[in-house]
Amino acid sequence: METPATDVTTTPVDKDVPGTSNRSTTPSSSTFQEYIGSQWAGRADELPAARESAGYARRRRDAVSAAFAGKRLVIPAGSLQVRSNDCDYPFRAHSAFSHLTGWGSDAEPDSLLVFEPTADGHDVTLYFRERADRTSSEFYANPAIGEFWIGARPSLAQVAADLDIATAHLEEFHAGDDDVRVPDDAELTTFVSELRLVKDDYEIAQLRSAVAATARGFDDVIADFPRIIEEPRGERAVEGVFYTRARLDGNAVGYDTIAAAGAHACILHWTRNDGPVRPGQLMLMDAGVELDSLYTADITRTLPVSGRFTDVQRRVYEAVREAADAAFAIVRPGIIFRDVHAEAMRVIAERTAEWGILPGTAEESLKPENQYHRRYMVHGTSHHLGLDVHDCAQARRDMYHDGEVKAGMVFTIEPGLYFQPDDLTVPEELRGIGVRIEDDILVTDDGAVNLSADIPRTADDVEAWIARQSTR
């Protein structure tokens, strides 16, 4: 990684980068600045056609405008975040900003979407930092936004055409005392979160594409099982193979991949991924590709590393699949969201009672004051999915957990069973087995569609899948 330069004669728009001045070597004379700013070919400044998301984003902005008449609204994209010293994390815009602009992985840090109230609604302007003229030292000396460092940046006119929205230089924005901001204002933050509960046609298409890319990532991992098994930290190899697919087919992963082999599968959010992947184990893989639009899939499959489930592994796996199928079977408009979880829990209680590991019957366990079966599945069964892997998280409870399911909603169904390796309430043969099956579900006008149904789910189909991929 090259050393950012900070000891230059700066223009008013330049900024120093902390922690670099003690090693900077960039020339700072006026002669050098004049020379480096001269003799450049003209820029190709053709204006693009509006991207597909632009019209959808406009309708979303209209909904926000109607709900907040007379108020000045500010939705920030967010800023770069420091990873260490002068190294930043990759930038990802705030999901509300992306939803209302249509700007995805190419969004500019520090941008602001501003709704100025008018007599009949709002004038909406996207403010961002215009690219520097090549006669400015920012062009070559600012590692945060200089094009010598990060590549070409868009002009105001290009973004205006691309997103079909008015644009202005960030320096022209002036904050007001009565600005209503995300995430500072609870009412606005809640509204823009709930606005994403029902997906439009563009969003549904993006989620379908994210699921398809994720399926290819799972294929890649299974095909690489022989090498993964040989690695001392094979879980990291799983993570790396999937990340490669995410970068090839999308922007990145939508969340840290869980590659949990053996007893690690009993740790719900195992992202350390530093263990081996051994024949005879199950490997729980929870992963999703995030597209350049920032929409992400969220899929879990539990795979027998040797290609075949043992009898005990199969029994647990098929119980989890039964719970998932039962939950999916009730999904339709008009039910209450929490009913999906309740239906999956009914099956989990019945199977664990049948196996004799509950201190009572399934009916007794399902009573709110008992819930013995939840020892083996403490997490929820479903969450909304979209721009965030846990989408619409600022929605009110009566719109989310206690809300009515509507056509166009997309959420997960992901029951599991996790028998900790030191849990004395279960037979020894079950200890260390963790299974989760997670699918992405689209609610339709008269039922639901499993968007990830083509990724094998039954125990038999999973075994056949591993056999097919091993011949790639």
C-alpha positions as CSV (number, residue, x, y, z in Angstrom):
1,M,0.0,0.0,0.0
2,E,1.4,3.3,-1.0
3,T,2.0,6.1,1.5
4,P,-0.5,8.9,1.4
5,A,1.0,12.4,1.0
6,T,0.1,15.2,3.3
7,D,2.9,17.8,3.2
8,V,1.6,19.7,0.2
9,T,0.5,23.2,-0.3
10,T,-3.2,22.6,-0.1
11,T,-6.3,24.3,-1.5
12,P,-9.3,25.0,0.8
13,V,-10.9,21.7,-0.1
14,D,-8.0,19.5,0.8
15,K,-7.6,17.7,4.1
16,D,-4.7,16.1,5.8
17,V,-4.9,12.4,6.7
18,P,-3.9,11.8,10.4
19,G,-0.9,9.7,11.0
20,T,0.9,10.2,7.7
21,S,2.8,13.6,7.9
22,N,5.9,11.9,9.4
23,R,6.5,9.9,6.2
24,S,5.2,12.0,3.4
25,T,7.4,12.7,0.4
26,T,5.1,14.3,-2.2
27,P,6.5,17.4,-3.8
28,S,4.9,20.6,-2.6
29,S,6.4,23.4,-4.7
30,S,4.2,25.6,-6.9
31,T,6.3,24.6,-9.9
32,F,5.5,20.9,-9.3
33,Q,1.8,21.7,-8.8
34,E,1.7,23.7,-12.0
35,Y,3.4,20.9,-13.9
36,I,1.3,18.0,-12.6
37,G,-1.9,20.0,-13.3
38,S,-1.0,20.5,-17.0
39,Q,-1.2,18.5,-20.2
40,W,-4.0,16.2,-19.5
41,A,-6.3,14.8,-22.2
42,G,-10.0,15.9,-21.9
43,R,-12.3,13.9,-19.8
44,A,-15.0,11.7,-21.3
45,D,-18.0,13.3,-19.8
46,E,-20.9,11.7,-21.6
47,L,-24.1,11.6,-19.5
48,P,-25.4,8.1,-18.8
49,A,-29.0,7.1,-19.1
50,A,-30.9,6.8,-15.8
51,R,-30.2,3.5,-14.1
52,E,-33.0,1.0,-13.5
53,S,-33.4,1.9,-9.8
54,A,-33.9,5.6,-10.4
55,G,-37.7,5.5,-11.0
56,Y,-38.3,3.3,-8.0
57,A,-36.2,5.6,-5.8
58,R,-38.2,8.6,-7.0
59,R,-41.5,6.9,-5.9
60,R,-40.0,6.1,-2.5
61,R,-38.9,9.8,-2.1
62,D,-42.5,10.8,-3.0
63,A,-43.8,8.7,-0.1
64,V,-41.3,10.3,2.3
65,S,-42.3,13.8,1.1
66,A,-46.0,13.1,1.6
67,A,-45.4,11.8,5.2
68,F,-43.2,14.8,6.3
69,A,-44.9,17.8,4.7
70,G,-43.3,21.1,5.6
71,K,-40.2,19.6,7.2
72,R,-36.6,19.8,5.9
73,L,-35.3,16.3,5.8
74,V,-31.6,15.2,5.6
75,I,-30.6,11.6,4.9
76,P,-26.8,11.2,5.1
77,A,-24.9,8.5,3.2
78,G,-22.4,8.3,6.0
79,S,-18.6,8.7,6.0
80,L,-15.6,6.5,5.7
81,Q,-14.7,4.7,8.9
82,V,-11.2,4.1,10.1
83,R,-10.0,0.5,10.3
84,S,-6.5,1.4,11.5
85,N,-4.6,4.7,11.5
86,D,-5.0,6.0,7.9
87,C,-6.6,2.8,6.5
88,D,-10.4,2.9,6.1
89,Y,-13.0,0.2,5.8
90,P,-14.6,-0.1,2.4
91,F,-17.4,2.5,2.2
92,R,-21.0,1.4,2.2
93,A,-23.8,3.9,2.2
94,H,-26.5,4.0,4.8
95,S,-29.3,1.7,3.6
96,A,-32.0,4.5,3.9
97,F,-29.8,6.7,1.7
98,S,-29.3,3.9,-0.9
99,H,-33.0,3.1,-0.9
100,L,-34.1,6.7,-1.5
101,T,-31.4,7.5,-4.2
102,G,-30.9,4.2,-6.0
103,W,-27.1,4.7,-5.4
104,G,-25.4,1.4,-4.5
105,S,-21.8,0.4,-4.1
106,D,-20.7,3.4,-6.1
107,A,-22.2,5.9,-3.8
108,E,-19.9,8.8,-2.6
109,P,-19.0,9.1,1.1
110,D,-20.4,12.2,2.9
111,S,-23.2,12.6,0.4
112,L,-26.5,14.1,1.7
113,L,-30.0,13.6,0.3
114,V,-32.0,16.8,1.3
115,F,-35.7,17.4,1.1
116,E,-36.4,21.2,1.0
117,P,-40.1,21.9,1.9
118,T,-42.1,23.7,-0.7
119,A,-45.8,24.8,-1.0
120,D,-46.7,21.5,-2.7
121,G,-44.2,19.0,-1.3
122,H,-40.4,19.1,-1.4
123,D,-37.5,19.9,-3.8
124,V,-35.0,17.1,-3.4
125,T,-31.3,17.5,-4.0
126,L,-28.4,15.1,-3.7
127,Y,-25.3,16.9,-2.4
128,F,-21.9,15.4,-2.8
129,R,-18.3,16.5,-3.2
130,E,-17.7,17.4,-6.8
131,R,-14.5,15.9,-8.2
132,A,-11.5,18.2,-8.1
133,D,-10.2,20.0,-11.1
134,R,-6.8,18.6,-12.1
135,T,-5.1,22.0,-11.3
136,S,-6.0,21.4,-7.6
137,S,-3.6,19.6,-5.3
138,E,-6.6,17.5,-4.2
139,F,-6.3,15.7,-7.5
140,Y,-2.9,14.1,-6.7
141,A,-2.3,14.7,-3.0
142,N,-5.5,13.8,-1.1
143,P,-5.6,10.0,-0.7
144,A,-9.2,10.1,0.5
145,I,-10.8,11.6,-2.6
146,G,-7.9,12.4,-5.0
147,E,-8.3,10.6,-8.3
148,F,-4.6,9.6,-8.4
149,W,-5.4,7.6,-5.3
150,I,-8.9,6.2,-5.7
151,G,-9.7,6.5,-9.4
152,A,-12.2,8.5,-11.4
153,R,-15.0,10.2,-9.5
154,P,-18.3,11.2,-11.0
155,S,-19.3,14.7,-11.9
156,L,-22.5,16.4,-10.6
157,A,-24.0,16.2,-14.0
158,Q,-23.2,12.5,-14.5
159,V,-24.8,11.6,-11.1
160,A,-27.8,13.8,-11.9
161,A,-28.4,11.9,-15.1
162,D,-27.6,8.5,-13.7
163,L,-30.0,8.8,-10.7
164,D,-32.4,11.2,-12.3
165,I,-32.1,13.6,-9.4
166,A,-31.0,17.2,-8.9
167,T,-27.4,17.5,-7.6
168,A,-25.3,20.2,-6.0
169,H,-21.8,20.5,-4.6
170,L,-21.5,19.5,-0.9
171,E,-20.0,22.9,-0.1
172,E,-23.4,24.5,-1.0
173,F,-25.2,22.6,1.7
174,H,-26.0,24.6,4.9
175,A,-27.4,22.8,7.9
176,G,-30.5,24.2,9.5
177,D,-31.5,24.2,13.2
178,D,-34.7,22.4,12.4
179,D,-33.3,19.7,10.1
180,V,-34.9,16.3,10.6
181,R,-32.2,13.7,10.1
182,V,-31.7,10.0,9.8
183,P,-30.7,8.5,12.2
184,D,-31.1,11.3,14.8
185,D,-34.8,11.7,14.4
186,A,-36.8,8.6,15.6
187,E,-39.9,9.3,13.5
188,L,-38.1,9.7,10.2
189,T,-35.8,6.8,11.0
190,T,-38.7,4.5,11.7
191,F,-40.6,5.7,8.6
192,V,-37.8,5.0,6.1
193,S,-37.2,1.6,7.8
194,E,-40.9,0.6,7.5
195,L,-40.9,1.9,3.9
196,R,-38.7,-1.1,3.1
197,L,-41.0,-3.8,4.6
198,V,-42.8,-4.4,1.3
199,K,-40.4,-4.7,-1.7
200,D,-41.1,-3.3,-5.1
201,D,-40.4,-5.2,-8.4
202,Y,-36.9,-3.9,-8.6
203,E,-36.0,-5.0,-5.1
204,I,-37.5,-8.5,-5.7
205,A,-35.5,-8.9,-8.9
206,Q,-32.3,-7.9,-7.0
207,L,-32.9,-10.3,-4.2
208,R,-33.5,-13.1,-6.8
209,S,-30.2,-12.3,-8.4
210,A,-28.4,-12.2,-5.0
211,V,-29.8,-15.7,-4.2
212,A,-28.6,-17.0,-7.5
213,A,-25.1,-15.7,-6.9
214,T,-25.1,-17.2,-3.4
215,A,-26.1,-20.5,-4.8
216,R,-23.0,-20.4,-7.1
217,G,-20.9,-19.6,-4.0
218,F,-22.2,-22.7,-2.2
219,D,-21.4,-24.8,-5.4
220,D,-17.8,-23.4,-5.4
221,V,-17.3,-24.3,-1.7
222,I,-18.5,-27.9,-2.1
223,A,-16.4,-28.3,-5.2
224,D,-13.4,-27.2,-3.2
225,F,-14.0,-29.6,-0.3
226,P,-10.9,-31.8,-1.1
227,R,-8.6,-28.8,-0.6
228,I,-10.6,-27.4,2.3
229,I,-10.3,-30.6,4.2
230,E,-6.5,-30.5,3.9
231,E,-6.2,-27.0,5.3
232,P,-5.5,-26.7,9.1
233,R,-8.0,-23.8,9.2
234,G,-10.4,-25.1,6.6
235,E,-13.2,-22.9,7.8
236,R,-11.2,-19.9,6.5
237,A,-10.8,-21.6,3.2
238,V,-14.6,-21.9,3.0
239,E,-14.9,-18.3,3.8
240,G,-12.4,-17.3,1.2
241,V,-13.9,-19.4,-1.6
242,F,-17.3,-17.9,-0.9
243,Y,-15.9,-14.4,-0.8
244,T,-14.3,-14.8,-4.2
245,R,-17.7,-15.6,-5.6
246,A,-19.2,-12.6,-3.8
247,R,-16.6,-10.3,-5.4
248,L,-17.0,-11.8,-8.8
249,D,-20.8,-11.7,-8.9
250,G,-21.5,-8.8,-6.6
251,N,-20.0,-6.1,-4.3
252,A,-19.0,-8.2,-1.3
253,V,-20.6,-10.5,1.3
254,G,-23.8,-9.1,2.9
255,Y,-22.4,-10.1,6.3
256,D,-19.5,-12.1,7.8
257,T,-19.7,-15.6,6.5
258,I,-20.4,-18.3,9.1
259,A,-18.3,-21.4,8.2
260,A,-18.9,-23.6,11.3
261,A,-17.6,-27.2,11.2
262,G,-18.3,-29.8,13.9
263,A,-19.2,-28.3,17.3
264,H,-18.6,-24.8,16.0
265,A,-22.1,-25.2,14.3
266,C,-23.6,-24.9,17.8
267,I,-22.2,-21.3,18.1
268,L,-24.9,-19.2,16.4
269,H,-22.8,-16.4,15.1
270,W,-19.5,-18.3,14.6
271,T,-17.4,-15.9,12.4
272,R,-13.9,-16.6,13.7
273,N,-13.8,-19.4,11.2
274,D,-10.4,-20.7,12.3
275,G,-11.1,-24.4,12.8
276,P,-10.5,-27.4,10.5
277,V,-13.2,-29.0,8.4
278,R,-12.9,-32.8,8.9
279,P,-14.6,-35.8,7.2
280,G,-17.5,-37.1,9.3
281,Q,-18.4,-33.6,10.5
282,L,-21.3,-31.4,9.5
283,M,-20.5,-27.9,8.3
284,L,-23.0,-25.2,8.8
285,M,-22.5,-22.5,6.2
286,D,-24.5,-19.3,6.6
287,A,-23.6,-16.8,3.8
288,G,-25.0,-14.3,1.4
289,V,-23.8,-12.3,-1.7
290,E,-24.4,-8.6,-1.6
291,L,-24.9,-7.2,-5.1
292,D,-23.6,-3.8,-6.3
293,S,-27.2,-2.6,-5.6
294,L,-26.4,-3.5,-1.9
295,Y,-29.3,-6.1,-1.8
296,T,-28.2,-9.3,-0.1
297,A,-29.2,-12.9,0.2
298,D,-29.0,-14.8,3.4
299,I,-28.9,-18.6,3.0
300,T,-27.8,-21.4,5.4
301,R,-27.1,-25.0,4.5
302,T,-25.7,-27.7,6.7
303,L,-23.5,-30.1,4.8
304,P,-22.0,-33.5,5.6
305,V,-18.3,-33.0,4.8
306,S,-17.9,-36.7,3.8
307,G,-20.9,-36.4,1.5
308,R,-23.2,-38.6,3.5
309,F,-25.1,-38.0,6.7
310,T,-24.8,-40.4,9.6
311,D,-28.1,-41.8,10.9
312,V,-28.1,-39.4,13.8
313,Q,-27.1,-36.4,11.7
314,R,-29.8,-37.2,9.2
315,R,-32.4,-37.4,12.0
316,V,-31.6,-34.0,13.3
317,Y,-31.3,-32.5,9.9
318,E,-34.7,-33.7,8.7
319,A,-36.3,-32.5,11.9
320,V,-35.0,-29.0,11.2
321,R,-36.2,-29.3,7.6
322,E,-39.6,-30.4,8.8
323,A,-39.8,-27.3,11.0
324,A,-38.8,-25.1,8.0
325,D,-41.4,-26.6,5.7
326,A,-44.1,-26.3,8.3
327,A,-43.4,-22.6,8.8
328,F,-43.3,-22.0,5.0
329,A,-46.6,-23.8,4.5
330,I,-48.5,-21.2,6.5
331,V,-47.0,-18.1,4.9
332,R,-49.5,-16.0,3.0
333,P,-50.9,-12.4,3.3
334,G,-52.9,-11.8,6.4
335,I,-51.1,-13.9,8.9
336,I,-49.1,-12.3,11.7
337,F,-45.3,-12.4,11.3
338,R,-44.7,-14.0,14.6
339,D,-46.9,-17.0,13.6
340,V,-44.1,-18.2,11.3
341,H,-41.8,-18.6,14.3
342,A,-44.5,-20.3,16.3
343,E,-45.2,-22.9,13.7
344,A,-41.5,-23.8,13.4
345,M,-41.3,-24.0,17.2
346,R,-44.2,-26.4,17.3
347,V,-42.2,-28.9,15.3
348,I,-39.0,-28.4,17.2
349,A,-40.9,-29.0,20.5
350,E,-42.6,-32.1,19.1
351,R,-39.3,-33.7,17.8
352,T,-37.2,-32.9,20.9
353,A,-40.0,-34.3,23.1
354,E,-40.3,-37.4,20.9
355,W,-36.6,-38.0,21.4
356,G,-37.0,-37.9,25.2
357,I,-34.8,-34.9,25.9
358,L,-37.5,-32.5,27.3
359,P,-38.6,-32.5,30.9
360,G,-42.2,-33.0,29.8
361,T,-44.4,-33.2,26.7
362,A,-44.3,-30.9,23.7
363,E,-47.6,-29.3,24.7
364,E,-46.1,-28.5,28.2
365,S,-42.9,-27.1,26.6
366,L,-44.8,-24.8,24.3
367,K,-46.5,-23.0,27.2
368,P,-45.0,-19.5,27.5
369,E,-43.8,-20.1,31.0
370,N,-41.8,-23.2,30.0
371,Q,-40.2,-23.2,26.6
372,Y,-37.8,-26.1,27.4
373,H,-37.3,-26.8,23.6
374,R,-35.8,-23.3,23.2
375,R,-32.7,-24.5,25.0
376,Y,-31.8,-26.1,21.6
377,M,-32.9,-23.1,19.4
378,V,-32.7,-19.8,21.2
379,H,-32.9,-17.6,18.1
380,G,-35.9,-16.5,16.1
381,T,-37.1,-18.2,13.0
382,S,-37.4,-15.2,10.7
383,H,-36.2,-11.7,9.9
384,H,-36.9,-9.3,7.0
385,L,-34.3,-9.2,4.2
386,G,-33.3,-6.6,1.7
387,L,-30.6,-3.9,1.7
388,D,-29.7,-5.1,5.2
389,V,-29.4,-8.7,6.1
390,H,-31.6,-7.9,9.0
391,D,-33.7,-5.4,7.1
392,C,-36.2,-2.9,8.5
393,A,-34.7,-3.1,12.0
394,Q,-36.0,0.3,13.1
395,A,-39.6,-0.6,12.3
396,R,-42.1,-0.6,15.1
397,R,-42.8,-3.9,16.8
398,D,-46.5,-3.8,15.7
399,M,-45.3,-3.4,12.1
400,Y,-42.6,-6.1,12.3
401,H,-42.9,-8.9,14.9
402,D,-46.6,-8.3,15.6
403,G,-47.3,-7.0,12.1
404,E,-49.5,-8.4,9.3
405,V,-47.7,-10.2,6.6
406,K,-48.2,-8.6,3.2
407,A,-47.5,-9.5,-0.4
408,G,-44.1,-8.3,-1.5
409,M,-42.4,-8.9,1.9
410,V,-39.2,-10.9,1.8
411,F,-38.0,-12.6,4.9
412,T,-36.0,-15.6,6.0
413,I,-37.2,-18.9,7.5
414,E,-34.3,-20.4,9.5
415,P,-35.0,-22.9,12.2
416,G,-32.2,-24.9,13.7
417,L,-31.2,-27.4,16.4
418,Y,-28.0,-26.9,18.3
419,F,-26.8,-29.5,20.8
420,Q,-23.9,-28.1,22.7
421,P,-20.9,-30.5,23.1
422,D,-21.2,-30.2,26.9
423,D,-25.0,-30.3,27.3
424,L,-25.8,-33.1,29.7
425,T,-29.5,-32.9,28.9
426,V,-29.0,-34.6,25.6
427,P,-27.6,-38.1,24.7
428,E,-24.0,-38.2,23.9
429,E,-24.6,-39.1,20.3
430,L,-26.3,-35.7,19.8
431,R,-23.7,-33.5,21.5
432,G,-21.8,-31.3,19.2
433,I,-24.3,-31.5,16.3
434,G,-25.6,-28.2,15.0
435,V,-28.0,-27.8,12.1
436,R,-29.7,-24.8,10.5
437,I,-31.6,-24.5,7.2
438,E,-32.3,-21.0,6.0
439,D,-34.2,-19.9,3.0
440,D,-35.3,-16.5,1.6
441,I,-39.1,-16.3,1.2
442,L,-41.1,-13.9,-1.0
443,V,-44.8,-13.4,0.0
444,T,-47.1,-13.5,-3.0
445,D,-50.8,-12.5,-3.4
446,D,-52.0,-15.9,-2.5
447,G,-49.1,-17.6,-0.7
448,A,-45.3,-17.6,-0.9
449,V,-42.3,-18.5,-3.0
450,N,-39.1,-19.9,-1.7
451,L,-36.5,-17.9,-3.6
452,S,-33.7,-20.3,-2.6
453,A,-35.6,-23.5,-3.3
454,D,-33.1,-24.5,-6.0
455,I,-30.4,-24.8,-3.5
456,P,-30.8,-28.5,-2.3
457,R,-32.6,-28.8,1.0
458,T,-33.6,-32.4,1.8
459,A,-31.0,-34.8,3.2
460,D,-31.1,-36.9,0.0
461,D,-30.8,-33.9,-2.3
462,V,-27.9,-32.5,-0.3
463,E,-26.0,-35.8,-0.6
464,A,-26.6,-35.8,-4.3
465,W,-25.5,-32.2,-4.6
466,I,-22.2,-32.9,-2.9
467,A,-21.6,-35.9,-5.2
468,R,-22.3,-33.8,-8.3
469,Q,-20.0,-30.9,-7.2
470,S,-17.2,-33.3,-6.4
471,T,-16.8,-34.1,-10.1
472,R,-16.4,-30.5,-11.2
